[in-house]
């Protein structure tokens, strides 16, 4: 797609950042802060609450698979605007003690729309950024994820003491400003025409990158679904202390894109991914091996930071491996495989988590898989040197 000179880089980043804030920062991550309150209020039991969270990840899988096709059918602007509206509507629809299927439905919708926003918006906007700003701008886009997590970390504990329903309504209200920004700032943009694959010698590197990103999804689940509840139930944190760790996670998520961008400018996306996966794997496992508040806090910050860093890093590496006209398609495929990993891991870990002593086990599994993913990316470097990629 030819860049539109009427759109300033700042406006482009604001457009995509607002989309990731609503779709992922709120639509995806806010439920983790709500999870203990949902269980304590008796709206859902522990197993059902875990399965409701997993429904969001299943929706993310469906959305990632369909995103490119839906964008071609209806146009990216319509899909993006409808998606941000549906996320807020889902929060409002969940503000009562409904059956499990009702919560699962709206978490599923939030997953589908979150995937649409993650696949379509960043790649579309990145293609519009000037080449000189593309690496920096790509990372800034994902700062919206951290801002959304920060909103949920501060809003939910404040509102949940006044009632669980008010917390859901408050999250819907938090969607209003970024939704207005998307609707006012986002112009009509044509769909990017995807060309067929060509033999550019990077096929095996893409496969290895996809595999590592899928494995990253497994390690992504413990902190993003179970972390707050784990701290309350297994580490005896109070509600505010556990929410404070989610706020630390949020500050990490805000910092992560900028850390990734700085690393990428000095080391390149390949080594940035290796470092992100290694740090994330160690941070997920660390609280299971070492005691103390400092370890828990470091884990919250590092995992929070490495989540958007991995998204930005994977998207940046994809852009290095494929021609520009195939970038959206390749990024959509990577997102779909990530969704497969996180949905499968979420359902499996929800089952493990419901068993006695299952909490520490899911973090040990997640950390180990992340370190294996770092090894996969490291090994791909040998092939990259042979291919000159």
Secondary structure, DSSP 4 states (H G I P E B T S, - for coil): ----TTS-HHHHHHHHHHHHIIIIIITTTHHHHHHHHHHHTTSS-HHHHHHHHHHHHHHHHHHHHHHHHHHHHH-HHHHHHHHHHHHHHHHHHTSS---HHHHHHHHHHHHHHHHHIIIIIHHHHHTTS-GGGHHHHHHHHTHHHHHHHHHHHHHHHHHHTT-HHHHHHHHHHHHHHHHHHHHHH----PPPPPPPP---S-HHHHHHHHHHHHHHHHHHHIIIIIHHHHHHHTS---HHHHHHHHHHHHHHHHHHHHHHHHHHHHH-HHHHHHHHHHHHHHHHHHHHHS-SHHHHHHHHHHHHHHHHHHHHHHHHHHHHHS-GGGHHHHHHHHHHHHHHHHHHHHHHHHHHHTSTTHHHHHHHHHHHHHHHHHHHHHHHHHHHHHHT-
